[in-house]
């Protein structure tokens, strides 16, 4: 089915047509979907009693809009770098399918609308956590990618906050279980993002990004960070059972997943190669949904 075009007036008075499919592409649907999945997981883990479907819907819509808007604004801020990188030069802004100022307006509207929905229909704390996510992602992580390899650590913070949004939307407070899920998400992102950066290090260098694999050409520091955080994830992944958030089934699955991820992290560290890094990346992609699913299935009564 053909998508419906949207008219946008330019500063020169010319009217441009924006295709709905392009507007959707700007929101990076796969990343936005991941935000929704982790938010829903946090909501389920933090709720008491039966599911409040209207509250869940408001939480997902608000978080989804704010997350999508932040992803659009990120592309606006990085449009010059995206134009230099092979893997991103066909995105809507550098390819010329969307004007930069239109993307700026679109991203701002989505973000503000999402925060408003959370504040009105969920609770102010959920809106505050999501606002902090956007500020950290756009105001800190995005510019830091150009001047320091420590950006990955900073970027892991907003990436770990969506399940906290879900948790506080359901419970009204930040509880130890929410902090544990945040810690898992934080640690998971480091081997995941470093594996991606290692695979595309030349492209990131062309874009002017100083990610760790770009400045660490020999790889010793990158591989060490992968190994350290994979090992830490193995331990922290067990904490939800110790806190009473999840049961013994989750503990067993988390232990197996953590050991598997540590194995692939060790292979990438001690026998570095593109193939080893690809296997590590695949392992991280399997780890997170299985872990969150196990936590939801074996959720302990709150």
Protein Blocks (a to p, Z undefined) as FASTA:
>chain_A
ZZdddddddfkopacdddfklmmmmnommlmmmmmmmmmmmmmmmpgcjadfklmmmmmm
mmmmmmmmmmmmmmmmmmmmmmmpmklmmgmklnopacfklmmmmmmmmmmmmmmmmmmm
mcfklmmmmmmmmmmmmmmmmmmmmmpcklmmmmmmmmmmmmmmmmmmmnopacfklmmm
mmmmmmmmmmmmmmmmmmmmmmmmmnopacfklmmmnommmmmmmmmmmmmmmmmmmmmm
mnomacfklmmmmmmmmmmmmmmmmmmmmmgcfklmmmmmmmmmmmmmmmmmmmmmmpcc
ZZ
